[in-house]
Amino acid sequence: SKDVFVAGFGNMPLSRNSTPKLTTVEQDPERLGYEGAQLLYEKIVGNIKKPIHQILPVETIIRQSSVLCDK
C-alpha cells in the first residue's frame, strides 16, 4: 500500500474544521499585497529592468492529513 499526504494553501477555516484536519501552508496576505504593490510601483517608475524572483516567508502547519497513522 502507498501513503498519501494532502496539503492545502492559505490556512482557510475549512483546513481546521475538515476531517481529517488539512495540513496547510500559511502566508501573510497583507505582506503579499504590500510586496506586490511595491514591485508594481517600482516597475511603473522604471526602477525594475529585469524579472524579479522574490520569496516571502510562509509557515507550514502540519495537521492530520499529512501525518503517518498506525495501521
mmJSON file of the N, C-alpha and C atoms, coordinates in Angstrom:
{"data_MODEL":{"atom_site":{
"group_PDB":["ATOM","ATOM","ATOM","ATOM","ATOM","ATOM","ATOM","ATOM","ATOM","ATOM","ATOM","ATOM","ATOM","ATOM","ATOM","ATOM","ATOM","ATOM","ATOM","ATOM","ATOM","ATOM","ATOM","ATOM","ATOM","ATOM","ATOM","ATOM","ATOM","ATOM","ATOM","ATOM","ATOM","ATOM","ATOM","ATOM","ATOM","ATOM","ATOM","ATOM","ATOM","ATOM","ATOM","ATOM","ATOM","ATOM","ATOM","ATOM","ATOM","ATOM","ATOM","ATOM","ATOM","ATOM","ATOM","ATOM","ATOM","ATOM","ATOM","ATOM","ATOM","ATOM","ATOM","ATOM","ATOM","ATOM","ATOM","ATOM","ATOM","ATOM","ATOM","ATOM","ATOM","ATOM","ATOM","ATOM","ATOM","ATOM","ATOM","ATOM","ATOM","ATOM","ATOM","ATOM","ATOM","ATOM","ATOM","ATOM","ATOM","ATOM","ATOM","ATOM","ATOM","ATOM","ATOM","ATOM","ATOM","ATOM","ATOM","ATOM","ATOM","ATOM","ATOM","ATOM","ATOM","ATOM","ATOM","ATOM","ATOM","ATOM","ATOM","ATOM","ATOM","ATOM","ATOM","ATOM","ATOM","ATOM","ATOM","ATOM","ATOM","ATOM","ATOM","ATOM","ATOM","ATOM","ATOM","ATOM","ATOM","ATOM","ATOM","ATOM","ATOM","ATOM","ATOM","ATOM","ATOM","ATOM","ATOM","ATOM","ATOM","ATOM","ATOM","ATOM","ATOM","ATOM","ATOM","ATOM","ATOM","ATOM","ATOM","ATOM","ATOM","ATOM","ATOM","ATOM","ATOM","ATOM","ATOM","ATOM","ATOM","ATOM","ATOM","ATOM","ATOM","ATOM","ATOM","ATOM","ATOM","ATOM","ATOM","ATOM","ATOM","ATOM","ATOM","ATOM","ATOM","ATOM","ATOM","ATOM","ATOM","ATOM","ATOM","ATOM","ATOM","ATOM","ATOM","ATOM","ATOM","ATOM","ATOM","ATOM","ATOM","ATOM","ATOM","ATOM","ATOM","ATOM","ATOM","ATOM","ATOM","ATOM","ATOM","ATOM","ATOM","ATOM","ATOM","ATOM","ATOM","ATOM","ATOM","ATOM","ATOM"],
"id":[1,2,3,4,5,6,7,8,9,10,11,12,13,14,15,16,17,18,19,20,21,22,23,24,25,26,27,28,29,30,31,32,33,34,35,36,37,38,39,40,41,42,43,44,45,46,47,48,49,50,51,52,53,54,55,56,57,58,59,60,61,62,63,64,65,66,67,68,69,70,71,72,73,74,75,76,77,78,79,80,81,82,83,84,85,86,87,88,89,90,91,92,93,94,95,96,97,98,99,100,101,102,103,104,105,106,107,108,109,110,111,112,113,114,115,116,117,118,119,120,121,122,123,124,125,126,127,128,129,130,131,132,133,134,135,136,137,138,139,140,141,142,143,144,145,146,147,148,149,150,151,152,153,154,155,156,157,158,159,160,161,162,163,164,165,166,167,168,169,170,171,172,173,174,175,176,177,178,179,180,181,182,183,184,185,186,187,188,189,190,191,192,193,194,195,196,197,198,199,200,201,202,203,204,205,206,207,208,209,210,211,212,213],
"type_symbol":["N","C","C","N","C","C","N","C","C","N","C","C","N","C","C","N","C","C","N","C","C","N","C","C","N","C","C","N","C","C","N","C","C","N","C","C","N","C","C","N","C","C","N","C","C","N","C","C","N","C","C","N","C","C","N","C","C","N","C","C","N","C","C","N","C","C","N","C","C","N","C","C","N","C","C","N","C","C","N","C","C","N","C","C","N","C","C","N","C","C","N","C","C","N","C","C","N","C","C","N","C","C","N","C","C","N","C","C","N","C","C","N","C","C","N","C","C","N","C","C","N","C","C","N","C","C","N","C","C","N","C","C","N","C","C","N","C","C","N","C","C","N","C","C","N","C","C","N","C","C","N","C","C","N","C","C","N","C","C","N","C","C","N","C","C","N","C","C","N","C","C","N","C","C","N","C","C","N","C","C","N","C","C","N","C","C","N","C","C","N","C","C","N","C","C","N","C","C","N","C","C","N","C","C","N","C","C","N","C","C","N","C","C"],
"label_atom_id":["N","CA","C","N","CA","C","N","CA","C","N","CA","C","N","CA","C","N","CA","C","N","CA","C","N","CA","C","N","CA","C","N","CA","C","N","CA","C","N","CA","C","N","CA","C","N","CA","C","N","CA","C","N","CA","C","N","CA","C","N","CA","C","N","CA","C","N","CA","C","N","CA","C","N","CA","C","N","CA","C","N","CA","C","N","CA","C","N","CA","C","N","CA","C","N","CA","C","N","CA","C","N","CA","C","N","CA","C","N","CA","C","N","CA","C","N","CA","C","N","CA","C","N","CA","C","N","CA","C","N","CA","C","N","CA","C","N","CA","C","N","CA","C","N","CA","C","N","CA","C","N","CA","C","N","CA","C","N","CA","C","N","CA","C","N","CA","C","N","CA","C","N","CA","C","N","CA","C","N","CA","C","N","CA","C","N","CA","C","N","CA","C","N","CA","C","N","CA","C","N","CA","C","N","CA","C","N","CA","C","N","CA","C","N","CA","C","N","CA","C","N","CA","C","N","CA","C","N","CA","C","N","CA","C","N","CA","C","N","CA","C","N","CA","C","N","CA","C"],
"label_alt_id":[null,null,null,null,null,null,null,null,null,null,null,null,null,null,null,null,null,null,null,null,null,null,null,null,null,null,null,null,null,null,null,null,null,null,null,null,null,null,null,null,null,null,null,null,null,null,null,null,null,null,null,null,null,null,null,null,null,null,null,null,null,null,null,null,null,null,null,null,null,null,null,null,null,null,null,null,null,null,null,null,null,null,null,null,null,null,null,null,null,null,null,null,null,null,null,null,null,null,null,null,null,null,null,null,null,null,null,null,null,null,null,null,null,null,null,null,null,null,null,null,null,null,null,null,null,null,null,null,null,null,null,null,null,null,null,null,null,null,null,null,null,null,null,null,null,null,null,null,null,null,null,null,null,null,null,null,null,null,null,null,null,null,null,null,null,null,null,null,null,null,null,null,null,null,null,null,null,null,null,null,null,null,null,null,null,null,null,null,null,null,null,null,null,null,null,null,null,null,null,null,null,null,null,null,null,null,null,null,null,null,null,null,null],
"label_comp_id":["SER","SER","SER","LYS","LYS","LYS","ASP","ASP","ASP","VAL","VAL","VAL","PHE","PHE","PHE","VAL","VAL","VAL","ALA","ALA","ALA","GLY","GLY","GLY","PHE","PHE","PHE","GLY","GLY","GLY","ASN","ASN","ASN","MET","MET","MET","PRO","PRO","PRO","LEU","LEU","LEU","SER","SER","SER","ARG","ARG","ARG","ASN","ASN","ASN","SER","SER","SER","THR","THR","THR","PRO","PRO","PRO","LYS","LYS","LYS","LEU","LEU","LEU","THR","THR","THR","THR","THR","THR","VAL","VAL","VAL","GLU","GLU","GLU","GLN","GLN","GLN","ASP","ASP","ASP","PRO","PRO","PRO","GLU","GLU","GLU","ARG","ARG","ARG","LEU","LEU","LEU","GLY","GLY","GLY","TYR","TYR","TYR","GLU","GLU","GLU","GLY","GLY","GLY","ALA","ALA","ALA","GLN","GLN","GLN","LEU","LEU","LEU","LEU","LEU","LEU","TYR","TYR","TYR","GLU","GLU","GLU","LYS","LYS","LYS","ILE","ILE","ILE","VAL","VAL","VAL","GLY","GLY","GLY","ASN","ASN","ASN","ILE","ILE","ILE","LYS","LYS","LYS","LYS","LYS","LYS","PRO","PRO","PRO","ILE","ILE","ILE","HIS","HIS","HIS","GLN","GLN","GLN","ILE","ILE","ILE","LEU","LEU","LEU","PRO","PRO","PRO","VAL","VAL","VAL","GLU","GLU","GLU","THR","THR","THR","ILE","ILE","ILE","ILE","ILE","ILE","ARG","ARG","ARG","GLN","GLN","GLN","SER","SER","SER","SER","SER","SER","VAL","VAL","VAL","LEU","LEU","LEU","CYS","CYS","CYS","ASP","ASP","ASP","LYS","LYS","LYS"],
"label_asym_id":["A","A","A","A","A","A","A","A","A","A","A","A","A","A","A","A","A","A","A","A","A","A","A","A","A","A","A","A","A","A","A","A","A","A","A","A","A","A","A","A","A","A","A","A","A","A","A","A","A","A","A","A","A","A","A","A","A","A","A","A","A","A","A","A","A","A","A","A","A","A","A","A","A","A","A","A","A","A","A","A","A","A","A","A","A","A","A","A","A","A","A","A","A","A","A","A","A","A","A","A","A","A","A","A","A","A","A","A","A","A","A","A","A","A","A","A","A","A","A","A","A","A","A","A","A","A","A","A","A","A","A","A","A","A","A","A","A","A","A","A","A","A","A","A","A","A","A","A","A","A","A","A","A","A","A","A","A","A","A","A","A","A","A","A","A","A","A","A","A","A","A","A","A","A","A","A","A","A","A","A","A","A","A","A","A","A","A","A","A","A","A","A","A","A","A","A","A","A","A","A","A","A","A","A","A","A","A","A","A","A","A","A","A"],
"label_entity_id":["1","1","1","1","1","1","1","1","1","1","1","1","1","1","1","1","1","1","1","1","1","1","1","1","1","1","1","1","1","1","1","1","1","1","1","1","1","1","1","1","1","1","1","1","1","1","1","1","1","1","1","1","1","1","1","1","1","1","1","1","1","1","1","1","1","1","1","1","1","1","1","1","1","1","1","1","1","1","1","1","1","1","1","1","1","1","1","1","1","1","1","1","1","1","1","1","1","1","1","1","1","1","1","1","1","1","1","1","1","1","1","1","1","1","1","1","1","1","1","1","1","1","1","1","1","1","1","1","1","1","1","1","1","1","1","1","1","1","1","1","1","1","1","1","1","1","1","1","1","1","1","1","1","1","1","1","1","1","1","1","1","1","1","1","1","1","1","1","1","1","1","1","1","1","1","1","1","1","1","1","1","1","1","1","1","1","1","1","1","1","1","1","1","1","1","1","1","1","1","1","1","1","1","1","1","1","1","1","1","1","1","1","1"],
"label_seq_id":[1,1,1,2,2,2,3,3,3,4,4,4,5,5,5,6,6,6,7,7,7,8,8,8,9,9,9,10,10,10,11,11,11,12,12,12,13,13,13,14,14,14,15,15,15,16,16,16,17,17,17,18,18,18,19,19,19,20,20,20,21,21,21,22,22,22,23,23,23,24,24,24,25,25,25,26,26,26,27,27,27,28,28,28,29,29,29,30,30,30,31,31,31,32,32,32,33,33,33,34,34,34,35,35,35,36,36,36,37,37,37,38,38,38,39,39,39,40,40,40,41,41,41,42,42,42,43,43,43,44,44,44,45,45,45,46,46,46,47,47,47,48,48,48,49,49,49,50,50,50,51,51,51,52,52,52,53,53,53,54,54,54,55,55,55,56,56,56,57,57,57,58,58,58,59,59,59,60,60,60,61,61,61,62,62,62,63,63,63,64,64,64,65,65,65,66,66,66,67,67,67,68,68,68,69,69,69,70,70,70,71,71,71],
"pdbx_PDB_ins_code":[null,null,null,null,null,null,null,null,null,null,null,null,null,null,null,null,null,null,null,null,null,null,null,null,null,null,null,null,null,null,null,null,null,null,null,null,null,null,null,null,null,null,null,null,null,null,null,null,null,null,null,null,null,null,null,null,null,null,null,null,null,null,null,null,null,null,null,null,null,null,null,null,null,null,null,null,null,null,null,null,null,null,null,null,null,null,null,null,null,null,null,null,null,null,null,null,null,null,null,null,null,null,null,null,null,null,null,null,null,null,null,null,null,null,null,null,null,null,null,null,null,null,null,null,null,null,null,null,null,null,null,null,null,null,null,null,null,null,null,null,null,null,null,null,null,null,null,null,null,null,null,null,null,null,null,null,null,null,null,null,null,null,null,null,null,null,null,null,null,null,null,null,null,null,null,null,null,null,null,null,null,null,null,null,null,null,null,null,null,null,null,null,null,null,null,null,null,null,null,null,null,null,null,null,null,null,null,null,null,null,null,null,null],
"Cartn_x":[0.842,0.0,0.885,0.321,1.046,0.375,1.201,0.685,0.415,-0.644,-0.99,-1.087,-0.39,-0.446,-1.096,-1.996,-2.727,-2.447,-2.197,-1.95,-2.687,-3.043,-3.713,-2.848,-3.398,-2.663,-3.599,-3.175,-3.948,-4.484,-4.46,-4.927,-6.332,-7.226,-8.616,-9.292,-10.404,-11.098,-11.431,-11.725,-12.023,-10.86,-9.634,-8.453,-8.5,-8.944,-9.001,-10.243,-11.308,-12.592,-12.909,-12.081,-12.346,-11.933,-12.375,-11.975,-11.401,-10.13,-9.142,-8.757,-8.204,-7.77,-6.659,-6.744,-5.871,-4.579,-3.448,-2.158,-2.209,-1.62,-1.709,-0.458,-0.28,0.794,0.132,0.609,0.027,1.005,0.468,1.271,0.572,1.283,0.727,0.149,-1.191,-1.766,-1.493,-1.389,-1.089,0.313,1.261,2.629,2.706,2.003,1.985,1.456,0.37,-0.181,0.766,1.386,2.325,3.505,4.099,5.264,4.883,3.708,3.25,3.04,2.415,2.19,3.513,4.452,5.766,6.48,6.449,7.082,6.4,5.071,4.339,4.733,4.805,5.217,6.63,7.545,8.927,9.003,8.173,8.137,7.582,6.519,5.893,6.853,7.597,8.504,9.83,10.001,11.18,12.377,12.205,13.336,13.647,12.734,12.941,13.137,14.282,14.609,14.579,14.773,14.825,13.77,13.412,12.461,12.986,12.077,12.4,11.893,12.71,12.296,12.389,11.235,11.211,10.493,11.057,10.459,10.039,8.774,8.258,8.135,8.27,8.199,6.787,6.718,5.46,5.636,4.53,4.565,3.778,4.391,3.689,3.065,1.756,1.026,0.648,1.319,1.109,-0.131,-1.055,-2.26,-2.433,-3.564,-3.8,-3.668,-3.882,-3.871,-2.477,-1.446,-0.1,0.733,0.069,0.752,0.581,1.67,1.556,0.697,-0.166,-1.007,-0.689,-0.921,-0.686,-1.73,-1.292,-2.227,-2.526],
"Cartn_y":[-1.189,0.0,1.248,2.34,3.6,4.613,5.45,6.526,7.745,8.458,9.682,10.809,11.898,13.076,14.197,14.932,16.002,17.309,18.37,19.688,20.746,21.819,22.945,24.186,25.298,26.552,27.653,28.434,29.573,29.485,28.311,28.101,28.643,28.318,28.732,27.959,28.471,27.77,26.309,26.022,24.649,23.715,24.213,23.394,22.885,23.73,23.368,22.557,22.736,22.132,20.859,20.484,19.281,18.034,16.891,15.618,14.76,14.418,14.842,16.306,16.908,18.302,18.396,19.428,19.55,20.299,19.67,20.36,21.503,22.64,23.794,24.66,25.46,26.456,27.815,28.549,29.859,30.956,32.004,33.175,34.41,35.49,36.751,37.514,37.533,38.187,39.691,40.331,41.766,42.031,41.218,41.396,41.058,40.015,39.646,40.807,41.437,42.581,43.764,44.029,45.146,44.946,43.76,43.48,43.527,43.002,43.047,44.467,45.29,46.695,47.446,47.137,47.788,47.441,46.165,45.765,46.425,46.489,47.135,48.603,49.299,50.701,50.85,50.018,50.093,49.833,48.932,48.648,49.851,50.448,51.595,52.777,53.056,54.205,53.891,52.642,52.301,51.825,51.529,51.069,49.589,48.848,47.412,47.176,46.64,46.398,44.911,44.045,42.602,41.92,40.689,39.957,39.817,39.862,39.755,38.408,37.717,36.487,36.765,36.845,37.201,36.103,35.669,34.636,35.266,35.082,35.587,34.424,34.699,33.614,33.037,31.748,31.045,30.136,29.637,28.687,27.454,26.293,25.044,24.576,24.358,23.911,22.449,21.566,20.136,19.714,19.067,18.545,17.076,16.522,15.085,14.588,15.425,14.952,14.57,14.881,14.515,13.91,13.204,12.547,11.048,10.301,8.846,8.337,7.422,6.852,5.371,4.812,3.39,2.577,1.465,0.606,-0.626],
"Cartn_z":[0.0,0.0,0.0,-0.45,-0.51,0.413,1.036,1.873,1.014,1.316,0.606,1.627,1.34,2.194,1.395,2.025,1.356,2.085,1.317,1.907,1.106,1.774,1.134,1.232,0.78,0.794,1.263,2.23,2.659,4.077,4.686,6.059,6.279,5.381,5.494,6.633,7.174,8.264,7.933,6.672,6.279,6.615,6.55,6.86,8.288,9.19,10.605,10.948,10.164,10.503,9.733,8.768,7.978,8.767,8.288,8.871,7.765,7.821,8.816,8.609,9.642,9.542,8.492,7.65,6.483,6.802,6.502,6.563,5.556,5.905,5.015,5.1,4.079,4.054,4.247,5.235,5.534,5.152,4.533,4.201,4.757,4.861,5.346,4.154,3.99,2.814,2.773,3.926,3.956,3.405,3.823,3.316,1.829,1.406,-0.009,-0.855,-0.41,-1.126,-1.144,0.002,0.088,-0.858,-0.806,-1.653,-3.133,-3.475,-4.862,-5.34,-4.499,-4.862,-4.99,-4.107,-4.165,-5.47,-5.861,-7.119,-8.318,-8.291,-9.381,-9.495,-8.373,-8.374,-8.953,-8.473,-8.958,-10.465,-10.969,-12.408,-13.175,-12.657,-13.33,-13.421,-12.36,-12.382,-13.07,-13.528,-14.314,-13.529,-12.242,-11.436,-11.631,-12.23,-12.446,-13.94,-14.289,-15.702,-16.053,-15.062,-15.282,-14.406,-14.742,-13.887,-12.453,-11.519,-10.089,-9.581,-8.819,-8.145,-6.658,-6.01,-4.596,-3.822,-2.718,-1.887,-0.566,-0.219,1.05,2.027,3.316,4.291,4.391,4.628,4.851,6.058,6.575,7.676,7.261,7.416,7.157,8.461,8.42,9.6,9.369,10.092,9.934,10.723,10.007,10.646,10.256,10.549,10.383,8.934,7.945,6.564,6.058,6.826,6.384,7.508,8.387,9.498,9.327,9.49,9.415,10.569,10.275,11.33,11.467,12.641,12.863,12.136,11.546,10.811,11.601],
"occupancy":[1.0,1.0,1.0,1.0,1.0,1.0,1.0,1.0,1.0,1.0,1.0,1.0,1.0,1.0,1.0,1.0,1.0,1.0,1.0,1.0,1.0,1.0,1.0,1.0,1.0,1.0,1.0,1.0,1.0,1.0,1.0,1.0,1.0,1.0,1.0,1.0,1.0,1.0,1.0,1.0,1.0,1.0,1.0,1.0,1.0,1.0,1.0,1.0,1.0,1.0,1.0,1.0,1.0,1.0,1.0,1.0,1.0,1.0,1.0,1.0,1.0,1.0,1.0,1.0,1.0,1.0,1.0,1.0,1.0,1.0,1.0,1.0,1.0,1.0,1.0,1.0,1.0,1.0,1.0,1.0,1.0,1.0,1.0,1.0,1.0,1.0,1.0,1.0,1.0,1.0,1.0,1.0,1.0,1.0,1.0,1.0,1.0,1.0,1.0,1.0,1.0,1.0,1.0,1.0,1.0,1.0,1.0,1.0,1.0,1.0,1.0,1.0,1.0,1.0,1.0,1.0,1.0,1.0,1.0,1.0,1.0,1.0,1.0,1.0,1.0,1.0,1.0,1.0,1.0,1.0,1.0,1.0,1.0,1.0,1.0,1.0,1.0,1.0,1.0,1.0,1.0,1.0,1.0,1.0,1.0,1.0,1.0,1.0,1.0,1.0,1.0,1.0,1.0,1.0,1.0,1.0,1.0,1.0,1.0,1.0,1.0,1.0,1.0,1.0,1.0,1.0,1.0,1.0,1.0,1.0,1.0,1.0,1.0,1.0,1.0,1.0,1.0,1.0,1.0,1.0,1.0,1.0,1.0,1.0,1.0,1.0,1.0,1.0,1.0,1.0,1.0,1.0,1.0,1.0,1.0,1.0,1.0,1.0,1.0,1.0,1.0,1.0,1.0,1.0,1.0,1.0,1.0,1.0,1.0,1.0,1.0,1.0,1.0],
"B_iso_or_equiv":[0.0,0.0,0.0,0.0,0.0,0.0,0.0,0.0,0.0,0.0,0.0,0.0,0.0,0.0,0.0,0.0,0.0,0.0,0.0,0.0,0.0,0.0,0.0,0.0,0.0,0.0,0.0,0.0,0.0,0.0,0.0,0.0,0.0,0.0,0.0,0.0,0.0,0.0,0.0,0.0,0.0,0.0,0.0,0.0,0.0,0.0,0.0,0.0,0.0,0.0,0.0,0.0,0.0,0.0,0.0,0.0,0.0,0.0,0.0,0.0,0.0,0.0,0.0,0.0,0.0,0.0,0.0,0.0,0.0,0.0,0.0,0.0,0.0,0.0,0.0,0.0,0.0,0.0,0.0,0.0,0.0,0.0,0.0,0.0,0.0,0.0,0.0,0.0,0.0,0.0,0.0,0.0,0.0,0.0,0.0,0.0,0.0,0.0,0.0,0.0,0.0,0.0,0.0,0.0,0.0,0.0,0.0,0.0,0.0,0.0,0.0,0.0,0.0,0.0,0.0,0.0,0.0,0.0,0.0,0.0,0.0,0.0,0.0,0.0,0.0,0.0,0.0,0.0,0.0,0.0,0.0,0.0,0.0,0.0,0.0,0.0,0.0,0.0,0.0,0.0,0.0,0.0,0.0,0.0,0.0,0.0,0.0,0.0,0.0,0.0,0.0,0.0,0.0,0.0,0.0,0.0,0.0,0.0,0.0,0.0,0.0,0.0,0.0,0.0,0.0,0.0,0.0,0.0,0.0,0.0,0.0,0.0,0.0,0.0,0.0,0.0,0.0,0.0,0.0,0.0,0.0,0.0,0.0,0.0,0.0,0.0,0.0,0.0,0.0,0.0,0.0,0.0,0.0,0.0,0.0,0.0,0.0,0.0,0.0,0.0,0.0,0.0,0.0,0.0,0.0,0.0,0.0,0.0,0.0,0.0,0.0,0.0,0.0],
"pdbx_formal_charge":[null,null,null,null,null,null,null,null,null,null,null,null,null,null,null,null,null,null,null,null,null,null,null,null,null,null,null,null,null,null,null,null,null,null,null,null,null,null,null,null,null,null,null,null,null,null,null,null,null,null,null,null,null,null,null,null,null,null,null,null,null,null,null,null,null,null,null,null,null,null,null,null,null,null,null,null,null,null,null,null,null,null,null,null,null,null,null,null,null,null,null,null,null,null,null,null,null,null,null,null,null,null,null,null,null,null,null,null,null,null,null,null,null,null,null,null,null,null,null,null,null,null,null,null,null,null,null,null,null,null,null,null,null,null,null,null,null,null,null,null,null,null,null,null,null,null,null,null,null,null,null,null,null,null,null,null,null,null,null,null,null,null,null,null,null,null,null,null,null,null,null,null,null,null,null,null,null,null,null,null,null,null,null,null,null,null,null,null,null,null,null,null,null,null,null,null,null,null,null,null,null,null,null,null,null,null,null,null,null,null,null,null,null],
"auth_seq_id":[1,1,1,2,2,2,3,3,3,4,4,4,5,5,5,6,6,6,7,7,7,8,8,8,9,9,9,10,10,10,11,11,11,12,12,12,13,13,13,14,14,14,15,15,15,16,16,16,17,17,17,18,18,18,19,19,19,20,20,20,21,21,21,22,22,22,23,23,23,24,24,24,25,25,25,26,26,26,27,27,27,28,28,28,29,29,29,30,30,30,31,31,31,32,32,32,33,33,33,34,34,34,35,35,35,36,36,36,37,37,37,38,38,38,39,39,39,40,40,40,41,41,41,42,42,42,43,43,43,44,44,44,45,45,45,46,46,46,47,47,47,48,48,48,49,49,49,50,50,50,51,51,51,52,52,52,53,53,53,54,54,54,55,55,55,56,56,56,57,57,57,58,58,58,59,59,59,60,60,60,61,61,61,62,62,62,63,63,63,64,64,64,65,65,65,66,66,66,67,67,67,68,68,68,69,69,69,70,70,70,71,71,71],
"auth_comp_id":["SER","SER","SER","LYS","LYS","LYS","ASP","ASP","ASP","VAL","VAL","VAL","PHE","PHE","PHE","VAL","VAL","VAL","ALA","ALA","ALA","GLY","GLY","GLY","PHE","PHE","PHE","GLY","GLY","GLY","ASN","ASN","ASN","MET","MET","MET","PRO","PRO","PRO","LEU","LEU","LEU","SER","SER","SER","ARG","ARG","ARG","ASN","ASN","ASN","SER","SER","SER","THR","THR","THR","PRO","PRO","PRO","LYS","LYS","LYS","LEU","LEU","LEU","THR","THR","THR","THR","THR","THR","VAL","VAL","VAL","GLU","GLU","GLU","GLN","GLN","GLN","ASP","ASP","ASP","PRO","PRO","PRO","GLU","GLU","GLU","ARG","ARG","ARG","LEU","LEU","LEU","GLY","GLY","GLY","TYR","TYR","TYR","GLU","GLU","GLU","GLY","GLY","GLY","ALA","ALA","ALA","GLN","GLN","GLN","LEU","LEU","LEU","LEU","LEU","LEU","TYR","TYR","TYR","GLU","GLU","GLU","LYS","LYS","LYS","ILE","ILE","ILE","VAL","VAL","VAL","GLY","GLY","GLY","ASN","ASN","ASN","ILE","ILE","ILE","LYS","LYS","LYS","LYS","LYS","LYS","PRO","PRO","PRO","ILE","ILE","ILE","HIS","HIS","HIS","GLN","GLN","GLN","ILE","ILE","ILE","LEU","LEU","LEU","PRO","PRO","PRO","VAL","VAL","VAL","GLU","GLU","GLU","THR","THR","THR","ILE","ILE","ILE","ILE","ILE","ILE","ARG","ARG","ARG","GLN","GLN","GLN","SER","SER","SER","SER","SER","SER","VAL","VAL","VAL","LEU","LEU","LEU","CYS","CYS","CYS","ASP","ASP","ASP","LYS","LYS","LYS"],
"auth_asym_id":["A","A","A","A","A","A","A","A","A","A","A","A","A","A","A","A","A","A","A","A","A","A","A","A","A","A","A","A","A","A","A","A","A","A","A","A","A","A","A","A","A","A","A","A","A","A","A","A","A","A","A","A","A","A","A","A","A","A","A","A","A","A","A","A","A","A","A","A","A","A","A","A","A","A","A","A","A","A","A","A","A","A","A","A","A","A","A","A","A","A","A","A","A","A","A","A","A","A","A","A","A","A","A","A","A","A","A","A","A","A","A","A","A","A","A","A","A","A","A","A","A","A","A","A","A","A","A","A","A","A","A","A","A","A","A","A","A","A","A","A","A","A","A","A","A","A","A","A","A","A","A","A","A","A","A","A","A","A","A","A","A","A","A","A","A","A","A","A","A","A","A","A","A","A","A","A","A","A","A","A","A","A","A","A","A","A","A","A","A","A","A","A","A","A","A","A","A","A","A","A","A","A","A","A","A","A","A","A","A","A","A","A","A"],
"auth_atom_id":["N","CA","C","N","CA","C","N","CA","C","N","CA","C","N","CA","C","N","CA","C","N","CA","C","N","CA","C","N","CA","C","N","CA","C","N","CA","C","N","CA","C","N","CA","C","N","CA","C","N","CA","C","N","CA","C","N","CA","C","N","CA","C","N","CA","C","N","CA","C","N","CA","C","N","CA","C","N","CA","C","N","CA","C","N","CA","C","N","CA","C","N","CA","C","N","CA","C","N","CA","C","N","CA","C","N","CA","C","N","CA","C","N","CA","C","N","CA","C","N","CA","C","N","CA","C","N","CA","C","N","CA","C","N","CA","C","N","CA","C","N","CA","C","N","CA","C","N","CA","C","N","CA","C","N","CA","C","N","CA","C","N","CA","C","N","CA","C","N","CA","C","N","CA","C","N","CA","C","N","CA","C","N","CA","C","N","CA","C","N","CA","C","N","CA","C","N","CA","C","N","CA","C","N","CA","C","N","CA","C","N","CA","C","N","CA","C","N","CA","C","N","CA","C","N","CA","C","N","CA","C","N","CA","C","N","CA","C","N","CA","C","N","CA","C","N","CA","C"],
"pdbx_PDB_model_num":[1,1,1,1,1,1,1,1,1,1,1,1,1,1,1,1,1,1,1,1,1,1,1,1,1,1,1,1,1,1,1,1,1,1,1,1,1,1,1,1,1,1,1,1,1,1,1,1,1,1,1,1,1,1,1,1,1,1,1,1,1,1,1,1,1,1,1,1,1,1,1,1,1,1,1,1,1,1,1,1,1,1,1,1,1,1,1,1,1,1,1,1,1,1,1,1,1,1,1,1,1,1,1,1,1,1,1,1,1,1,1,1,1,1,1,1,1,1,1,1,1,1,1,1,1,1,1,1,1,1,1,1,1,1,1,1,1,1,1,1,1,1,1,1,1,1,1,1,1,1,1,1,1,1,1,1,1,1,1,1,1,1,1,1,1,1,1,1,1,1,1,1,1,1,1,1,1,1,1,1,1,1,1,1,1,1,1,1,1,1,1,1,1,1,1,1,1,1,1,1,1,1,1,1,1,1,1,1,1,1,1,1,1]
}}}
